[in-house]
Amino acid sequence: MRLDKYLKVSRLIKRRTVANEACDNGRIAVNGRPAKASYEVKPGDRIEITLGARTVAVEVVQVADNVRKDDAGAMYKEI
């Protein structure tokens, strides 16, 4: 699954267009390297999101196309 879609489906970022812009501006890093929106996310990847002064680091647990709002938190674990 593409990185921008994963960020939206897991509800780490509210909209896919915002996730795409964050990737373009270098605010998203996967495994310590800046990542493009087209990066293919795999379980075990570490994603760091920097928005404003806040940085969130998560590890991908699972990748799924459709997830209910209640189950979105199970797609990743915070580090």
DSSP file (Angstrom, degrees, kcal/mol; ACC not computed):
  #  RESIDUE AA STRUCTURE BP1 BP2  ACC     N-H-->O    O-->H-N    N-H-->O    O-->H-N    TCO  KAPPA ALPHA  PHI   PSI    X-CA   Y-CA   Z-CA
    1    1 A M              0   0    0      0, 0.0    40,-2.9     0, 0.0    64,-0.0   0.000 360.0 360.0 360.0 141.9    0.0    0.0    0.0
    2    2 A R  B  >  -A   40   0A   0     38,-0.2     4,-2.4     1,-0.1    38,-0.2  -0.298 360.0-121.3 -64.1 149.9    1.2    3.5   -0.8
    3    3 A L  H  > S+     0   0    0     36,-1.3     4,-2.4    34,-0.7     5,-0.2   0.909 110.6  51.3 -61.5 -45.7    2.5    5.6    2.1
    4    4 A D  H  > S+     0   0    0     33,-1.5     4,-1.4     1,-0.2    -1,-0.2   0.884 112.3  46.7 -63.7 -36.8    0.0    8.4    1.7
    5    5 A K  H  > S+     0   0    0     32,-0.3     4,-3.1     2,-0.2     5,-0.2   0.896 110.5  52.9 -70.0 -39.5   -2.9    6.0    1.6
    6    6 A Y  H  X S+     0   0    0     -4,-2.4     4,-2.7     1,-0.2     6,-0.3   0.919 106.9  52.3 -60.7 -43.7   -1.6    4.1    4.7
    7    7 A L  H  <>S+     0   0    0     -4,-2.4     6,-1.9     1,-0.2     5,-1.6   0.865 114.7  42.8 -61.8 -35.9   -1.4    7.4    6.6
    8    8 A K  H ><5S+     0   0    0     -4,-1.4     3,-1.0    -5,-0.2    -2,-0.2   0.933 114.6  47.6 -74.6 -47.3   -5.0    8.2    5.7
    9    9 A V  H 3<5S+     0   0    0     -4,-3.1    -2,-0.2     1,-0.3    -3,-0.2   0.878 114.4  46.9 -63.6 -38.1   -6.4    4.7    6.3
   10   10 A S  T 3<5S-     0   0    0     -4,-2.7    -1,-0.3    -5,-0.2    -2,-0.2   0.532 110.6-127.2 -80.8  -5.1   -4.7    4.4    9.7
   11   11 A R  T < 5S+     0   0    0     -3,-1.0    -3,-0.2     2,-0.3     3,-0.1   0.753  72.7 128.3  64.0  28.3   -5.9    7.9   10.5
   12   12 A L  S   <S+     0   0    0     -5,-1.6     2,-0.4     1,-0.3    -4,-0.2   0.828  84.1  26.0 -74.6 -34.1   -2.5    9.2   11.4
   13   13 A I  S    S-     0   0    0     -6,-1.9    -1,-0.3    -9,-0.1    -2,-0.3  -0.995  83.1-136.6-128.7 137.7   -3.3   12.0    9.0
   14   14 A K  S    S+     0   0    0     -2,-0.4     2,-0.3    -3,-0.1    -1,-0.1   0.860  82.1  31.5 -66.5 -40.4   -6.8   13.0    8.3
   15   15 A R     >  -     0   0    0      1,-0.1     4,-1.9    -4,-0.0     5,-0.1  -0.911  67.3-134.9-124.3 148.5   -6.7   13.5    4.5
   16   16 A R  H  > S+     0   0    0     -2,-0.3     4,-2.5     1,-0.2     5,-0.2   0.857 107.4  55.8 -67.7 -35.0   -4.7   11.8    1.8
   17   17 A T  H  > S+     0   0    0      2,-0.2     4,-2.2     1,-0.2    -1,-0.2   0.882 107.5  49.2 -65.3 -36.5   -3.9   15.1    0.1
   18   18 A V  H  > S+     0   0    0      2,-0.2     4,-2.3     1,-0.2    -2,-0.2   0.900 111.4  49.7 -67.0 -40.6   -2.4   16.4    3.4
   19   19 A A  H  X S+     0   0    0     -4,-1.9     4,-1.9     2,-0.2    -2,-0.2   0.895 110.3  50.8 -63.7 -40.2   -0.4   13.2    3.7
   20   20 A N  H  X S+     0   0    0     -4,-2.5     4,-2.1     2,-0.2    -2,-0.2   0.910 111.3  47.4 -64.4 -43.5    0.8   13.6    0.1
   21   21 A E  H  X S+     0   0    0     -4,-2.2     4,-1.9     2,-0.2    -2,-0.2   0.882 109.2  54.1 -65.4 -39.2    1.9   17.2    0.7
   22   22 A A  H  <>S+     0   0    0     -4,-2.3     5,-2.7     1,-0.2     6,-0.6   0.892 109.4  48.3 -63.0 -39.2    3.7   16.2    3.9
   23   23 A C  H ><5S+     0   0    0     -4,-1.9     3,-1.4     1,-0.2    -2,-0.2   0.918 110.3  51.3 -65.3 -43.5    5.7   13.6    1.9
   24   24 A D  H 3<5S+     0   0    0     -4,-2.1    -2,-0.2     1,-0.3    -1,-0.2   0.832 109.8  50.3 -62.9 -32.8    6.5   16.2   -0.7
   25   25 A N  T 3<5S-     0   0    0     -4,-1.9    -1,-0.3    -5,-0.1    -2,-0.2   0.374 116.8-111.9 -89.1   4.2    7.8   18.6    1.9
   26   26 A G  T < 5S+     0   0    0     -3,-1.4    -3,-0.2    -4,-0.2    -2,-0.1   0.734  80.4 125.8  76.3  22.9   10.0   16.0    3.6
   27   27 A R      < +     0   0    0     -5,-2.7    23,-2.4    -6,-0.2     2,-0.5   0.525  58.8  69.9 -90.6  -6.5    8.0   15.8    6.8
   28   28 A I  E     -B   49   0B   0     -6,-0.6     7,-2.1     7,-0.3     2,-0.4  -0.953  61.3-176.4-115.4 127.5    7.6   12.0    6.6
   29   29 A A  E     -BC  48  34B   0     19,-2.5    19,-3.0    -2,-0.5     2,-0.5  -0.977   9.4-161.1-123.2 137.3   10.5    9.6    7.1
   30   30 A V  E >  S-BC  47  33B   0      3,-2.8     3,-1.5    -2,-0.4    17,-0.2  -0.978  79.8 -12.3-118.4 123.5   10.4    5.9    6.8
   31   31 A N  T 3  S-     0   0    0     15,-3.1    -1,-0.2    -2,-0.5    16,-0.1   0.856 132.0 -51.9  54.3  39.1   13.2    3.9    8.5
   32   32 A G  T 3  S+     0   0    0     14,-0.4    -1,-0.3     1,-0.2    15,-0.1   0.430 120.2  98.0  84.9  -0.7   15.2    7.1    9.0
   33   33 A R  E <  S-C   30   0B   0     -3,-1.5    -3,-2.8     0, 0.0    -1,-0.2  -0.948  82.3-102.1-122.0 141.4   15.0    8.3    5.4
   34   34 A P  E     -C   29   0B   0      0, 0.0     2,-0.3     0, 0.0    -5,-0.3  -0.337  45.6-151.9 -56.9 139.0   12.7   10.9    3.8
   35   35 A A        -     0   0    0     -7,-2.1    -7,-0.3     4,-0.0    -9,-0.2  -0.887   9.0-129.8-122.1 147.7   10.0    9.0    1.9
   36   36 A K    >   -     0   0    0     -2,-0.3     3,-1.6     1,-0.1   -33,-0.2  -0.479  33.1-108.9 -84.1 162.5    7.9    9.8   -1.2
   37   37 A A  T 3  S+     0   0    0      1,-0.3   -33,-1.5   -17,-0.2   -34,-0.7   0.748 117.3  60.8 -63.6 -23.8    4.1    9.3   -1.1
   38   38 A S  T 3  S+     0   0    0    -36,-0.2    -1,-0.3   -35,-0.2   -18,-0.0   0.445  73.6 126.9 -86.1   0.7    4.5    6.3   -3.5
   39   39 A Y    <   -     0   0    0     -3,-1.6   -36,-1.3     1,-0.1     2,-0.7  -0.342  64.9-122.7 -59.2 135.0    6.7    4.3   -1.0
   40   40 A E  B     -A    2   0A   0    -38,-0.2     2,-0.2   -37,-0.1   -38,-0.2  -0.737  25.4-140.8 -85.3 114.7    5.2    0.8   -0.5
   41   41 A V        -     0   0    0    -40,-2.9    22,-0.0    -2,-0.7    -1,-0.0  -0.547  22.0-176.5 -78.8 137.2    4.6    0.4    3.3
   42   42 A K    >   -     0   0    0     -2,-0.2     3,-1.9    20,-0.0    18,-0.2  -0.935  37.8 -87.8-128.9 152.8    5.4   -3.0    4.8
   43   43 A P  T 3  S+     0   0    0      0, 0.0    18,-0.2     0, 0.0     3,-0.1  -0.375 115.1  35.5 -58.1 137.1    4.8   -4.4    8.3
   44   44 A G  T 3  S+     0   0    0     16,-2.6    17,-0.1     1,-0.4     2,-0.1   0.195  84.0 132.5 101.3 -14.8    7.9   -3.6   10.5
   45   45 A D    <   -     0   0    0     -3,-1.9    15,-2.8    14,-0.1     2,-0.5  -0.412  51.5-137.6 -68.0 145.3    8.5   -0.2    8.9
   46   46 A R  E     - D   0  59B   0     13,-0.2   -15,-3.1    -3,-0.1     2,-0.5  -0.934  19.1-165.0-106.7 123.1    9.1    2.8   11.2
   47   47 A I  E     -BD  30  58B   0     11,-2.8    11,-2.7    -2,-0.5     2,-0.5  -0.922   5.9-166.1-112.9 129.3    7.4    6.0   10.2
   48   48 A E  E     -BD  29  57B   0    -19,-3.0   -19,-2.5    -2,-0.5     2,-0.5  -0.970   5.8-167.0-115.3 125.5    8.2    9.4   11.7
   49   49 A I  E     -BD  28  56B   0      7,-3.2     7,-2.8    -2,-0.5     2,-0.6  -0.952   3.3-169.1-115.6 123.9    5.8   12.2   11.1
   50   50 A T  E     + D   0  55B   0    -23,-2.4     2,-0.5    -2,-0.5     5,-0.2  -0.940  14.1 164.8-115.6 110.6    6.8   15.8   11.8
   51   51 A L  E >   - D   0  54B   0      3,-2.2     3,-1.6    -2,-0.6     2,-0.3  -0.965  67.1 -41.4-125.8 113.1    3.9   18.3   11.7
   52   52 A G  T 3  S-     0   0    0     -2,-0.5     0, 0.0     1,-0.3     0, 0.0  -0.531 121.8 -26.7  68.7-132.9    4.7   21.7   13.3
   53   53 A A  T 3  S+     0   0    0     -2,-0.3     2,-0.4    -3,-0.1    -1,-0.3   0.428 120.3  95.0 -92.0  -0.3    6.7   21.2   16.5
   54   54 A R  E <   -D   51   0B   0     -3,-1.6    -3,-2.2     2,-0.0     2,-0.4  -0.773  53.1-168.7-100.1 134.7    5.2   17.7   17.1
   55   55 A T  E     -D   50   0B   0     -2,-0.4     2,-0.5    -5,-0.2    -5,-0.2  -0.985   1.3-168.2-122.3 130.0    6.9   14.5   16.0
   56   56 A V  E     -D   49   0B   0     -7,-2.8    -7,-3.2    -2,-0.4     2,-0.5  -0.967   1.6-166.3-117.7 129.8    5.1   11.1   16.1
   57   57 A A  E     +D   48   0B   0     -2,-0.5    22,-2.7    -9,-0.2     2,-0.3  -0.970  15.2 167.9-117.8 128.4    7.0    7.9   15.6
   58   58 A V  E     -DE  47  78B   0    -11,-2.7   -11,-2.8    -2,-0.5     2,-0.4  -0.931  28.5-136.5-135.3 158.5    5.1    4.6   14.9
   59   59 A E  E     -DE  46  77B   0     18,-2.5    18,-2.0    -2,-0.3     2,-0.3  -0.971  29.5-118.9-115.6 132.6    5.9    1.1   13.8
   60   60 A V  E     + E   0  76B   0    -15,-2.8   -16,-2.6    -2,-0.4    16,-0.3  -0.542  33.5 173.0 -72.8 125.2    3.6   -0.5   11.1
   61   61 A V        -     0   0    0     14,-2.5     2,-0.3     1,-0.4    15,-0.2   0.812  65.3  -2.2 -98.5 -43.7    2.0   -3.6   12.5
   62   62 A Q        -     0   0    0     13,-1.6     2,-0.5   -20,-0.1    -1,-0.4  -0.978  56.7-140.0-147.9 159.0   -0.4   -4.5    9.7
   63   63 A V        +     0   0    0     -2,-0.3     2,-0.3    -3,-0.1   -57,-0.0  -0.987  29.7 162.9-123.4 121.8   -1.5   -3.1    6.3
   64   64 A A        -     0   0    0     -2,-0.5     3,-0.1     1,-0.1    -2,-0.1  -0.997  35.2-142.1-141.2 143.4   -5.1   -3.3    5.3
   65   65 A D  S    S+     0   0    0     -2,-0.3     2,-0.5     1,-0.2    -1,-0.1   0.919  90.7  30.7 -71.9 -45.1   -7.1   -1.5    2.6
   66   66 A N        +     0   0    0      2,-0.0     2,-0.4     0, 0.0    -1,-0.2  -0.966  69.5 166.3-122.6 122.8  -10.4   -0.9    4.5
   67   67 A V        -     0   0    0     -2,-0.5     5,-0.1    -3,-0.1     2,-0.1  -0.997  32.9-121.3-135.8 137.5  -10.4   -0.5    8.3
   68   68 A R    >>  -     0   0    0     -2,-0.4     4,-0.8     1,-0.1     3,-0.7  -0.366  32.8-109.4 -71.5 158.7  -13.2    0.8   10.6
   69   69 A K  G >4 S+     0   0    0      1,-0.3     3,-0.7     2,-0.2     4,-0.4   0.868 118.4  53.0 -57.0 -40.4  -12.5    3.8   12.7
   70   70 A D  G 34 S+     0   0    0      1,-0.2     3,-0.3     2,-0.1    -1,-0.3   0.792 112.4  44.4 -67.6 -28.4  -12.4    1.8   15.9
   71   71 A D  G X4 S+     0   0    0     -3,-0.7     3,-1.3     1,-0.2     4,-0.2   0.451  85.6  92.9 -97.0  -1.6   -9.8   -0.6   14.5
   72   72 A A  G X< S+     0   0    0     -4,-0.8     3,-1.6    -3,-0.7     4,-0.2   0.839  78.6  61.4 -63.2 -34.0   -7.5    1.9   12.9
   73   73 A G  G >  S+     0   0    0     -4,-0.4     3,-0.8    -3,-0.3    -1,-0.3   0.691  93.2  65.3 -66.6 -18.1   -5.3    2.1   16.0
   74   74 A A  G <  S+     0   0    0     -3,-1.3    -1,-0.3     1,-0.2    -2,-0.2   0.546  84.5  74.7 -81.4  -6.7   -4.4   -1.6   15.6
   75   75 A M  G <  S+     0   0    0     -3,-1.6   -14,-2.5    -4,-0.2   -13,-1.6   0.661 108.3  15.5 -78.8 -15.6   -2.6   -0.9   12.3
   76   76 A Y  E <   -E   60   0B   0     -3,-0.8     2,-0.4   -16,-0.3   -16,-0.2  -0.952  64.5-138.7-148.8 164.9    0.4    0.7   14.1
   77   77 A K  E     -E   59   0B   0    -18,-2.0   -18,-2.5    -2,-0.3     2,-0.1  -0.999  27.8-119.4-130.2 138.2    2.0    1.0   17.5
   78   78 A E  E      E   58   0B   0     -2,-0.4   -20,-0.3   -20,-0.2   -22,-0.0  -0.451 360.0 360.0 -75.1 144.5    3.5    4.2   18.9
   79   79 A I              0   0    0    -22,-2.7   -21,-0.2    -2,-0.1    -1,-0.1   0.373 360.0 360.0-107.2 360.0    7.2    4.2   19.8
